[in-house]
Amino acid sequence: MLKTMCVLAALVTLASACATTPVPVDRAARPRTHKAEIESWRQDRLSSLTSETGWLTLTALYPLEAGAYSLGSSPEADLALPAEAPATVGTLQVDDEAVSFEPAPDVTVTVNGEAFNSPASAFGDDGGAILFDVGSVNFFVIKRGDVRLLRVRDRDHPERSSFAGIESFPIDPAFRFRARFEAYEPVKQIPVANIIGIVSDSPSWGAVVFEHDGETYRIDALAEPGDDELFLIFGDSTSGRETYGAGRYLYVDAPDSEGRVVLDFNKAYNPPCAFTPFATCPLPPRQNRLGLSIAAGEKNYVTDGH
């Protein structure tokens, strides 16, 4: 995502000055090179999804209010951990301004491989979540707006070991576009809802604009300080049919010095909530629901149990 606010601001200025009309579909993409690129991207995507920290390892997501919570695999625990964890792991203390965790006596819980036995903050100095590990299980606190939640992972989760892959549309260069970046000055704040009902304002530096079959389409792009890519959340007429009903995601490189971007829907992928009920996926803003069929990228994820 965009490396610095200054870099992105410069790109916004250049994009505004240099890009005036959508660039037509890039049908000159070299098929062999493009096919190899997408196949490599798909392999990287599967490796990430099935990794020890991938979305298939999630086992729980608990909303937290002020108070003390016992954690463990015991049925009496306030917040249940997978059976692989000890019956009693420790206590999570949630206050108005802070969250801390204290291990139970004689239970080994580690942070970055180091065991500890006294209360420890759930957040680092930079505000990032601290991962608490106990055997194959880890847990950590996340924030979504003003809401705090405990997320639990197990690298031995059956969902990970039984994963059979994702079906995708055939690779199609016709869904690779030479698009333009249309800057917003000032930066626009877009309300984005997530799947658990929380709405947050997210900064959009501009829209990615492309042309297909004589029609012009635009997708408001999201980016944060430090990003070197634009994040697109979109829906289309395949949503809820061939593809996941809550839309799909796509990253594109930041615009070049002339405001151009490559928009390749062959890299469109399912949000985490397509694979687990314990994700908090942002949903497409209304303006990012496109009135066309994008038969490219990942299809809906279906298992024997769904």
Secondary structure, 3 states (H helix, E strand, C coil): CCCCHHHHHHHHHHHHHHCCCCCCECCCCCHHHHHHHHHHHHHHHHHHHCCCCCHHHEEEEEEECCEEEEEECCCCCCEECCCCCCCCCEEEEECCCCEEEEECCCCCCEECCEECCCCEECECCCCCECCEEECCEEEEEEEECCEEEEEEEECCCHHHHCCCCCCECCCCHHHEEEEEEEEEEEEEEEEEEECCCCEEEEEEEEEEEEEECCEEEEEEEECCCCCCEEEEEEECCCECCCECCCCEEEEEECCCCCCEEEEEHHHCECCHHHCCCCCCCECCCHHHECCCCCCCCECCCCCCCC
